Amino acid sequence: MRFARIVLGLLLAVAGSVATVAGAAAAFWLVGPDNTISTPSRQLASTGLAVVSAPALLDRHGPTLHVSASGDKPLFIGVAQDLDVRDYLSGVAHTRVVSFDPPATFGTQDLRGGDKKLTPPGELDWWVAQSATGAQSISWPVQDGRYDVVVMNADGSPAVGARVTFGIQVHRLFGICLLVLGAGVLVLALGLALMLRRRRVPAAILDTTEIPVLTSTRIPVLVSAAPADRNEQDYAPAYRVSPFAPDRVSPFAPLTNQEREEDAPVEPTPVQAAPVQAAPVAPAAVAVPAAGVAVPAAPVFMSAAAVARAKSPVLIGAGAPHRSEARHDEPTYEAPETNASTAVKTEEIVPLAESPEFVKSDEAVRKTAALLASGALLLTATSCGLMPPKNSLSVPDSRPAVTLADAQAVVQRYNQVNNQANQTRDAKLAATIEGTPTLTQTQAGFVIGRKLDAAGKQVSKPFSYTDPEIGAPQFTSYPMRFVVSSGVSDDPASRQLGVWQRASAGSPWLLTHSVYPTKSVTVPSVEGLRTPDTADLNKLRAQPAAVAKDLAAYLTGGPKAPQAAVFTPSPGLSKLVELRAKSKVTDTAEPYIASVTDTFQPSGTPLAFTMATGDALVFLTLTEQYLQRVEPGSNAYWTSGEATAFSSMVKYTQTLHQDYLHQVALVIPAKAAGKAVQVLSIDPQLVGAGGA
């Protein structure tokens, strides 16, 4: 068992040394008290417009990422989803970091493209983390998904050069390293203790020098004919306790008086000794053993009494006889000079596995194994807690079009810029916040305003959209859109319902659709909007494109058109139908007008959003041409009104026409509802006039 203990101790010492060195190096050199593993500063440069990491490099979430950079130019550092970064850098030259080998070796790939200056990254709102103005570092808790780290010039110009340092902060990492260090020290100490430990040898063991002859043996032993009063020191046997196991008490040490009494026969019976015919022997020795004579012996088995003596903390004194197991198939031998015999006492042979020394060693090994198993379990549990979970890189990127805070910022900026553009009727300024078809209506309004109010006395008063309610669906690619339902500061009797769109990651948010439902119309909630799929559209009463055609036919045919039954008109729609009917009658009565036609056509693709109720909120655009045919031989021209902003005092001999652009918002119900399509609002704007 000593050999096994030494081997086990050696293994533990080696393992403890490795754990100690690894824990110390990790705690005080690699990690540090801030729980952060950092790379050395590394030069990253690109002749293009950015240096960007591949999504596979951030394949786990949970730890905090630290990035700092320095360069000759002001730098921008940002983290964003791969779908935004990929669209932002689409078509431009940049460098992608595709691999990382510790401690600071980066593998890069140069992607070709244009070198046109990009929109400054700080003006974009899709960054999940970005460096502040004047700072060139970020700290970001890594999230699940496909994310890229971008380093580029703050003004979006090409030729990026930066020295970058990356760091990963893992919660409790320094404490775990100290735990590994402490565990290593304990294991090392345990291993050394097992290798070098020696048990103290009791003094009584050292006094044991002789092994008695069993008086009850029936085997004749040749002994020396020494006098009975011999010197014990002269006849001491050479057999002593093994120096390799000094802690083991010989199971054949002499008995104490108490044990001698316990070993004595309970009911001794006198036995008449039978005469024995002795064979001739040499004169120097006799075949009869003298009582009490001690000679060296080599026992083979451990008896129960021997086991009891081995368990005793005090060594049994020397000189007492010991009884051995009798064999019943041999004749009984008794000394001729005694008149009594000792009764045979049957003793059990103890297996090695039940010996006390074996039990003690086995118990020590078990305790050591239990301690190591507990430590391994603790380290495993803490280490598993440190391992961040894998990202869902196989799932397509998807995110809300905008956050609530960013959407409110977009609306607030629109309020400011729109009022400035209205005051000066600046179409270019309006183009920075609006897109088609809203921009087309705004620019036409500015043209009309400059024609009819050249002095600028009737410019629009400043107003703003108040208390915006945001509906931001999930998108997996550009363009992205969100819907806003808000109040109007200068018109409490109406609300504004609009769609903001971003065509690409580098473009601004533009108001593309905008209508103004009256208070009498119930505007549905925009919370929980989502982009519809095929299944959503199939549940509707009609497809959005078909509804647009039906609405155009209804407006063209008037209130008696068959398509009128499909819709529940808004107050504005009813008023428009009535106004066009009256205009036709009035204009036809003019002597120079032969006939009048009014034609509506769908324009563009309707924008549909599925609401939480399953109905669809749809924004669409219609064009209208109000055409007047001139009587043969006559001529006509525009002399007044808004049409003069586009054609003034130009004579036409065949036709006169006015062109309108209508923005419409409506709700298409589900088939199961059995309701008509509800028109929320229709907002017309004259965008052209002329003739032929």
C-alpha positions in Angstrom: 0.0 0.0 0.0 3.0 2.3 0.5 3.9 2.0 -3.2 0.3 2.9 -4.2 0.4 5.9 -1.8 3.6 7.1 -3.3 2.4 6.8 -6.9 -0.9 8.6 -6.0 1.0 11.3 -4.2 3.3 11.8 -7.2 0.4 12.2 -9.6 -1.3 14.6 -7.3 1.9 16.6 -6.9 2.3 16.9 -10.6 -1.3 17.9 -11.2 -1.2 20.4 -8.3 2.0 22.0 -9.7 0.4 22.4 -13.1 -2.8 23.9 -11.6 -0.8 26.2 -9.4 1.3 27.6 -12.2 -1.7 27.9 -14.5 -3.8 29.7 -11.9 -1.1 32.1 -10.9 -0.3 33.0 -14.6 -3.9 33.4 -15.4 -4.8 35.5 -12.3 -1.8 37.9 -12.2 -0.6 38.0 -15.8 -3.4 37.2 -18.3 -6.5 38.4 -16.4 -6.0 40.7 -13.5 -8.4 42.1 -10.9 -10.6 43.7 -13.6 -11.6 40.3 -15.0 -10.5 41.3 -18.5 -8.3 39.5 -21.0 -6.8 42.0 -23.3 -4.7 41.8 -26.5 -1.6 43.8 -27.2 -2.1 46.9 -29.3 -2.2 45.9 -33.0 -2.0 48.0 -36.2 -5.1 47.6 -38.4 -5.2 49.6 -41.6 -7.3 49.8 -44.8 -7.1 51.8 -48.0 -10.9 51.6 -48.0 -13.4 53.2 -45.8 -13.5 50.8 -42.8 -12.0 47.9 -40.9 -14.8 45.6 -39.8 -14.8 42.2 -38.0 -16.6 39.1 -39.3 -19.6 38.0 -37.3 -17.9 34.6 -36.6 -15.4 36.3 -34.4 -18.1 37.3 -31.9 -19.7 33.8 -31.7 -20.5 33.9 -28.0 -22.6 36.3 -25.9 -22.5 37.3 -22.3 -19.0 38.9 -21.7 -18.3 42.6 -22.1 -16.3 43.6 -25.2 -13.8 46.5 -24.8 -12.3 48.1 -27.9 -10.0 51.1 -28.0 -8.2 52.7 -30.9 -5.8 55.5 -31.7 -4.7 57.0 -35.0 -3.7 60.2 -36.9 -7.3 61.1 -37.7 -10.4 61.2 -35.4 -11.7 57.6 -35.4 -15.2 56.1 -34.9 -15.7 52.8 -33.2 -19.1 51.1 -33.4 -20.8 47.8 -33.0 -23.9 46.9 -35.1 -25.8 44.0 -36.5 -24.2 42.4 -39.6 -27.3 43.2 -41.7 -26.8 47.0 -41.1 -23.0 47.0 -41.5 -23.2 44.8 -44.6 -25.7 47.2 -46.3 -23.8 50.3 -45.1 -20.5 49.1 -46.7 -22.1 47.5 -49.7 -20.2 48.5 -52.9 -17.3 50.3 -51.1 -13.8 49.2 -50.4 -13.1 48.0 -46.9 -11.0 45.5 -44.9 -12.6 42.6 -43.0 -11.0 40.9 -40.1 -11.7 37.2 -40.6 -9.6 35.4 -38.0 -7.8 35.9 -34.7 -4.9 33.9 -33.3 -3.8 34.8 -29.7 -2.2 36.8 -28.5 -2.5 39.5 -31.3 -2.5 38.0 -34.8 -5.3 39.0 -37.0 -6.2 37.6 -40.4 -7.6 40.2 -42.8 -9.3 40.2 -46.2 -9.5 43.3 -48.5 -12.8 43.8 -50.3 -12.8 45.9 -53.4 -15.3 48.6 -54.2 -15.7 52.4 -54.5 -14.0 55.0 -52.3 -16.8 57.5 -52.2 -17.2 59.2 -48.8 -20.0 57.6 -46.7 -22.5 59.1 -44.5 -20.7 59.9 -41.2 -21.3 56.9 -39.0 -22.1 59.1 -36.0 -25.2 60.3 -37.8 -26.7 56.8 -38.0 -28.9 55.4 -35.3 -28.6 51.6 -35.8 -25.4 51.2 -33.8 -25.9 49.2 -30.7 -22.7 50.7 -29.3 -20.6 53.6 -30.5 -17.8 55.8 -29.3 -18.7 59.2 -28.0 -17.6 62.4 -29.6 -13.9 62.8 -28.8 -13.6 59.3 -27.4 -12.1 56.3 -29.2 -13.2 53.4 -27.1 -16.3 51.4 -26.4 -17.6 48.8 -23.9 -20.4 46.6 -25.0 -22.0 43.5 -23.4 -22.0 41.0 -26.3 -25.5 40.0 -27.4 -26.8 37.0 -29.2 -26.8 37.4 -32.9 -24.6 38.4 -35.8 -22.6 41.5 -34.9 -19.7 43.4 -36.4 -17.1 45.7 -34.9 -16.4 48.7 -37.2 -13.4 51.1 -37.0 -13.4 53.9 -39.5 -12.7 57.6 -39.8 -15.3 59.7 -38.0 -16.1 61.7 -41.2 -16.6 58.6 -43.3 -13.6 59.2 -45.5 -11.3 56.5 -46.9 -7.8 55.4 -45.8 -8.2 54.2 -42.2 -5.2 53.6 -40.0 -5.5 52.7 -36.3 -3.8 50.8 -33.5 -6.5 48.7 -31.9 -6.7 46.9 -28.6 -9.4 44.3 -27.8 -10.5 43.0 -24.4 -13.0 40.6 -23.1 -14.3 41.0 -19.6 -15.7 37.8 -18.1 -17.6 38.1 -14.8 -15.8 36.4 -11.8 -12.9 35.3 -14.0 -10.2 36.6 -11.6 -11.9 34.9 -8.7 -12.0 31.6 -10.6 -8.3 31.9 -11.4 -7.6 32.4 -7.7 -9.7 29.4 -6.9 -7.7 27.3 -9.4 -4.5 28.6 -7.8 -5.7 27.7 -4.3 -6.9 24.3 -5.5 -3.5 23.6 -7.1 -1.7 24.5 -3.9 -3.9 22.1 -1.9 -3.5 19.3 -4.3 0.3 19.8 -4.4 0.4 19.8 -0.6 -1.7 16.6 -0.5 0.5 14.9 -3.0 3.7 15.7 -1.1 2.1 14.6 2.2 1.3 11.2 0.6 4.8 10.7 -0.8 6.8 11.8 2.3 4.5 10.8 5.2 5.9 8.2 7.7 3.9 6.9 10.6 5.5 7.1 14.1 6.6 3.7 15.4 5.4 3.1 19.0 8.2 2.4 21.5 6.5 -0.9 22.5 7.0 -2.2 18.9 10.7 -1.6 19.0 10.9 -3.8 22.2 9.4 -6.8 20.4 12.2 -9.2 19.5 11.2 -12.8 19.9 8.4 -15.0 18.7 7.2 -17.7 21.1 6.8 -21.4 20.2 3.2 -22.5 20.3 3.0 -25.0 23.2 0.0 -26.7 21.8 1.7 -27.7 18.6 1.9 -31.3 17.8 4.9 -30.9 15.4 8.2 -31.9 17.0 10.8 -29.1 16.8 14.5 -29.6 17.3 15.8 -27.1 19.9 19.1 -26.5 21.5 19.6 -28.2 24.9 20.2 -24.9 26.8 19.6 -24.5 30.5 16.2 -23.2 31.5 17.6 -20.2 33.2 19.3 -18.9 30.0 19.9 -15.2 29.3 17.1 -13.9 27.1 19.4 -11.5 25.4 21.7 -14.3 24.3 18.9 -16.2 22.7 17.1 -13.3 21.1 16.1 -14.2 17.6 17.3 -12.2 14.6 13.7 -11.7 13.4 12.5 -8.2 14.0 9.9 -5.8 12.8 10.3 -4.9 9.0 12.1 -1.6 8.6 9.9 -0.9 5.5 6.8 -0.9 7.5 7.7 0.1 11.1 4.1 1.0 11.8 2.9 -2.6 11.5 2.7 -4.6 14.7 3.7 -8.2 14.3 0.6 -10.4 14.8 2.8 -13.0 16.4 4.2 -10.8 19.2 4.1 -12.4 22.7 0.9 -12.4 24.6 0.1 -10.4 27.7 -1.0 -12.1 30.9 -4.6 -11.1 30.2 -4.4 -12.6 26.7 -2.7 -15.7 28.1 -5.6 -16.1 30.5 -8.1 -15.6 27.7 -6.3 -18.2 25.6 -6.2 -20.8 28.4 -8.7 -23.7 28.1 -11.9 -23.3 29.8 -12.2 -26.8 31.3 -8.8 -28.5 31.4 -9.0 -32.2 31.6 -6.1 -34.3 32.7 -4.9 -36.7 30.1 -2.7 -39.7 30.7 0.3 -39.3 28.4 1.0 -42.4 26.3 4.6 -43.6 26.2 6.4 -42.5 23.1 9.2 -44.6 21.5 11.8 -42.0 20.7 14.1 -42.6 17.7 17.8 -42.4 18.1 19.1 -38.9 17.9 22.3 -37.1 18.1 23.5 -36.3 21.6 23.6 -32.6 21.0 19.8 -32.2 20.5 16.6 -33.8 21.6 13.3 -34.1 19.7 11.1 -33.0 22.6 10.5 -29.2 22.9 10.9 -27.8 26.3 8.0 -25.9 27.8 8.3 -22.1 27.3 11.3 -22.3 24.9 11.1 -19.5 22.2 12.5 -20.0 18.8 12.1 -18.1 15.5 9.1 -19.1 13.5 7.6 -18.1 10.1 3.8 -18.0 10.4 1.7 -18.3 7.3 -1.8 -17.1 8.4 -3.3 -14.4 10.7 -5.5 -15.8 13.4 -8.3 -13.9 15.1 -6.2 -13.4 18.2 -3.4 -12.1 15.9 -5.8 -9.6 14.4 -6.9 -8.5 17.9 -3.3 -7.9 18.9 -2.6 -5.9 15.7 -5.6 -3.6 16.4 -4.3 -3.0 20.0 -2.5 0.3 20.5 -0.2 -1.3 23.1 2.3 -4.0 22.1 1.7 -7.3 23.9 4.6 -8.4 26.1 7.0 -11.2 25.0 7.3 -14.7 26.5 3.7 -15.9 26.3 2.8 -19.0 24.4 0.4 -19.0 21.5 -2.1 -21.7 20.4 -2.4 -22.7 16.8 -5.1 -24.4 15.0 -5.1 -28.2 15.6 -5.3 -30.7 12.8 -7.6 -33.6 13.7 -6.1 -36.0 11.3 -2.7 -36.2 13.1 -1.9 -38.0 16.4 -1.8 -35.9 19.5 1.7 -35.1 20.9 2.2 -34.1 24.5 5.3 -33.4 26.5 6.2 -36.4 28.7 6.8 -34.2 31.8 3.3 -32.7 32.0 0.1 -34.2 33.3 -2.3 -31.9 31.6 -3.0 -30.9 28.0 -4.5 -27.7 26.6 -7.8 -27.9 24.8 -7.6 -27.1 21.1 -9.1 -23.7 20.2 -10.4 -23.2 16.7 -9.5 -19.8 15.2 -10.6 -18.1 11.9 -8.2 -17.1 9.2 -8.8 -13.4 8.4 -8.6 -12.4 4.6 -6.2 -9.7 3.6 -9.0 -7.3 2.6 -10.3 -7.4 6.2 -6.9 -6.8 7.9 -6.8 -3.5 9.8 -3.8 -2.2 7.9 -5.6 -2.8 4.6 -8.8 -1.2 5.9 -6.9 1.9 7.1 -5.1 2.3 3.8 -8.3 1.8 1.8 -10.1 4.4 4.0 -7.3 6.9 3.4 -7.5 6.4 -0.4 -11.2 6.8 -0.4 -11.0 10.1 1.6 -8.4 11.4 -0.8 -10.5 10.4 -3.8 -13.6 12.1 -2.3 -11.6 15.3 -1.7 -10.3 15.4 -5.3 -13.7 14.6 -6.7 -15.3 17.4 -4.7 -12.6 19.9 -5.9 -13.0 18.7 -9.5 -16.7 19.1 -9.3 -16.4 22.6 -7.9 -13.9 23.7 -10.6 -16.0 22.1 -13.3 -19.2 23.9 -12.1 -17.4 27.3 -11.9 -15.7 26.8 -15.3 -18.9 25.8 -17.0 -20.5 29.0 -15.6 -17.7 31.0 -17.1 -18.1 29.6 -20.6 -20.4 32.0 -22.6 -23.1 30.4 -24.6 -22.9 30.2 -28.4 -24.6 32.8 -30.6 -27.4 31.8 -32.9 -25.4 32.5 -36.1 -27.6 30.2 -38.1 -30.7 32.3 -37.5 -31.2 35.2 -40.1 -30.6 38.7 -38.8 -33.7 40.4 -37.8 -34.4 43.5 -35.7 -37.0 46.2 -35.2 -36.8 48.9 -37.8 -36.1 51.4 -35.0 -36.1 51.8 -31.3 -38.7 53.9 -29.5 -36.1 56.5 -28.5 -34.7 56.7 -32.0 -38.2 57.0 -33.6 -39.0 59.8 -31.3 -35.8 61.5 -32.2 -36.7 61.1 -35.9 -40.1 62.7 -35.4 -38.6 65.6 -33.3 -36.0 66.3 -36.0 -38.7 66.2 -38.7 -40.7 68.9 -36.7 -37.7 71.2 -36.6 -36.5 70.8 -40.3 -40.0 70.8 -41.7 -40.9 74.1 -40.1 -37.7 75.6 -41.5 -38.5 74.3 -45.0 -42.1 75.6 -44.8 -41.0 79.0 -43.8 -38.6 79.4 -46.7 -40.4 77.0 -49.1 -37.1 75.2 -49.5 -37.7 72.0 -51.5 -34.1 70.9 -51.1 -34.3 71.1 -47.3 -37.6 69.2 -47.4 -35.9 66.5 -49.4 -33.7 65.7 -46.4 -36.6 64.6 -44.3 -39.3 63.5 -46.8 -39.6 61.0 -49.6 -42.0 60.2 -52.4 -45.0 60.6 -52.5 -45.0 63.0 -49.6 -42.1 65.0 -51.0 -43.9 65.3 -54.3 -46.9 66.8 -52.6 -44.7 69.2 -50.5 -42.7 70.4 -53.5 -45.9 71.0 -55.4 -47.3 73.0 -52.5 -44.2 75.1 -52.4 -44.6 75.9 -56.2 -48.2 76.9 -55.7 -47.3 79.0 -52.6 -44.6 80.9 -54.4 -47.0 81.6 -57.3 -50.0 82.6 -55.3 -48.1 84.2 -52.4 -45.0 85.7 -53.8 -44.6 88.0 -50.8 -44.6 85.0 -48.4 -47.3 86.4 -46.2 -49.2 83.2 -46.1 -46.5 80.7 -45.3 -47.5 77.8 -43.1 -47.3 78.4 -39.4 -45.0 76.2 -37.4 -46.5 73.1 -36.1 -45.4 69.8 -34.7 -46.4 66.2 -34.3 -47.2 65.5 -30.7 -47.3 62.4 -28.5 -46.2 60.0 -31.3 -47.2 56.3 -31.0 -44.6 54.1 -32.7 -45.1 50.9 -34.6 -41.8 49.3 -35.5 -42.0 46.0 -37.3 -39.2 43.5 -37.6 -37.1 43.5 -40.8 -34.3 41.3 -42.1 -33.1 43.7 -44.8 -33.5 47.2 -46.2 -35.6 49.2 -46.9 -37.0 49.4 -43.3 -40.1 51.3 -42.2 -42.0 52.3 -39.1 -45.4 53.9 -38.6 -46.2 56.8 -36.4 -49.6 57.9 -35.2 -49.5 61.3 -33.5 -51.5 64.5 -32.8 -51.1 67.7 -34.7 -50.3 70.8 -32.6 -52.2 73.3 -34.8 -55.1 71.1 -35.7 -56.7 69.3 -32.6 -59.5 68.0 -34.8 -57.2 65.6 -36.7 -54.3 63.2 -36.3 -51.3 62.5 -38.4 -50.7 58.9 -39.6 -47.4 58.5 -41.4 -44.8 56.0 -42.6 -41.0 56.7 -42.2 -38.7 54.7 -44.4 -34.9 54.2 -44.6 -33.9 52.9 -48.0 -30.4 51.8 -47.0 -28.3 51.6 -43.9 -26.5 54.8 -44.9 -29.5 56.9 -45.8 -31.7 59.0 -43.4 -35.2 58.3 -42.3 -37.7 60.0 -44.6 -41.4 60.5 -44.2 -42.8 58.8 -47.3 -46.6 58.6 -46.6 -48.6 61.0 -44.5 -52.3 61.4 -44.1 -54.5 63.3 -41.7 -57.6 61.4 -40.4 -60.2 63.5 -38.6 -61.2 62.9 -35.0 -64.4 61.3 -36.2 -62.4 58.4 -37.6 -61.1 55.7 -35.3 -57.5 55.3 -36.0 -56.3 51.8 -35.1 -53.3 51.2 -32.7 -50.0 50.8 -34.4 -48.4 48.8 -31.6 -47.5 45.3 -32.5 -47.3 46.0 -36.2 -45.4 43.4 -38.3 -44.6 42.9 -41.9 -47.2 40.5 -43.4 -46.3 37.2 -45.0 -48.3 35.2 -47.5 -50.4 33.6 -44.9 -51.3 36.9 -43.4 -52.3 38.4 -46.7 -54.4 35.3 -47.6 -56.5 35.8 -44.5 -57.6 39.3 -45.7 -60.8 40.1 -47.4 -58.8 41.3 -50.5 -55.2 41.8 -51.4 -53.9 45.4 -51.0 -53.3 45.8 -54.8 -56.8 44.7 -55.6 -58.2 47.1 -53.0 -56.2 49.9 -54.7 -57.8 49.1 -58.0 -61.3 48.9 -56.6 -60.8 52.3 -54.9 -59.6 53.9 -58.1 -62.7 52.5 -59.9 -65.0 53.7 -57.2 -63.6 57.3 -57.4 -63.7 57.2 -61.2 -67.3 55.9 -61.4 -68.6 58.1 -58.6 -71.0 57.1 -55.8 -73.0 54.8 -58.1 -70.0 52.7 -59.0 -70.3 48.9 -58.1 -67.1 49.1 -56.1 -68.6 51.6 -53.8 -70.1 48.8 -51.7 -66.6 47.5 -50.9 -65.7 50.6 -48.9 -66.7 52.4 -45.8 -65.7 55.9 -46.9 -64.1 58.5 -44.6 -65.5 62.0 -44.4 -62.8 63.2 -46.8 -63.5 60.5 -49.3 -67.2 61.3 -49.4 -66.5 65.0 -49.8 -64.1 64.4 -52.7 -66.6 62.2 -54.6 -69.3 64.9 -54.1 -66.9 67.7 -55.2 -65.9 65.9 -58.4 -69.5 65.3 -59.3 -70.3 69.0 -59.0 -67.2 70.0 -60.9 -68.2 67.8 -63.8 -71.6 69.4 -64.1 -70.3 73.0 -63.8 -67.4 72.6 -66.3 -69.6 70.8 -68.8 -71.9 73.8 -68.8 -69.1 76.0 -70.1 -69.6 76.8 -73.8 -65.9 76.1 -74.7 -65.9 72.7 -72.9 -67.3 69.7 -74.8 -66.9 67.0 -72.1 -65.2 66.2 -68.8 -63.7 63.0 -67.6 -62.1 62.2 -64.2 -59.8 59.2 -64.0 -58.1 57.7 -61.0 -55.2 55.1 -61.2 -53.2 53.3 -58.6 -49.6 54.4 -58.3 -46.8 52.4 -56.9 -47.0 49.4 -54.6 -49.2 49.6 -51.5 -47.5 49.3 -48.1 -49.2 46.9 -45.9 -48.7 46.2 -42.2 -50.4 43.4 -40.2 -51.9 44.6 -37.0 -52.3 42.7 -33.8 -56.0 42.1 -34.7 -55.1 40.4 -37.9 -56.4 43.2 -40.1 -54.0 45.1 -42.4 -53.2 48.7 -42.2 -52.5 49.8 -45.8 -51.0 53.0 -47.3 -51.4 53.5 -51.0 -51.2 56.3 -53.7 -53.6 57.2 -56.4 -53.1 59.5 -59.4 -56.0 61.6 -60.8 -56.3 63.4 -64.1 -59.3 65.8 -64.4 -59.5 66.2 -68.2 -61.7 68.9 -70.0 -62.1 68.6 -73.8 -62.2 71.9 -75.6 -65.0 72.5 -78.2 -63.7 72.4 -81.8 -62.7 75.9 -83.0 -62.3 77.2 -79.4 -59.4 77.7 -77.2 -58.9 77.7 -73.4 -56.2 78.5 -70.9 -55.8 78.6 -67.1 -56.4 82.1 -65.8 -56.6 81.6 -62.0 -56.3 79.2 -59.2 -53.7 76.8 -58.2 -53.3 75.5 -61.8 -51.7 78.7 -62.9 -48.7 77.7 -60.8 -48.0 75.1 -63.5 -49.5 76.7 -66.6 -50.5 80.3 -66.8 -52.1 82.1 -69.8 -51.1 79.4 -72.3 -53.8 78.8 -74.9 -54.9 75.2 -75.5 -57.2 74.2 -78.3 -57.9 70.5 -77.5 -57.8 69.8 -73.8 -57.2 71.2 -70.4 -56.1 68.9 -67.5 -55.3 69.0 -63.8 -53.2 66.3 -62.2 -53.6 65.3 -58.6 -51.8 63.0 -56.3 -53.8 61.3 -53.5 -52.4 59.6 -50.4 -54.8 57.1 -48.9 -54.7 55.1 -45.6 -57.2 52.3 -45.1 -57.9 49.1 -43.1 -58.5 45.8 -44.9 -60.3 43.4 -42.5 -59.9 39.7 -42.3 -62.3 37.5 -44.2 -63.8 36.1 -41.0 -64.8 39.6 -39.9 -67.2 40.1 -42.9 -66.7 43.9 -42.8 -66.1 46.5 -45.6 -62.7 48.1 -46.2 -62.5 51.2 -44.0 -61.0 54.3 -45.6 -59.2 56.3 -42.8 -58.2 59.3 -44.9 -57.5 60.5 -48.4 -55.3 63.6 -48.9 -55.2 65.1 -52.4 -52.6 67.6 -53.7 -52.5 69.3 -57.1 -49.2 68.5 -58.6 -49.5 69.7 -62.2 -51.7 71.4 -64.8 -51.6 72.1 -68.5 -53.3 71.2 -71.7 -53.0 70.3 -75.4 
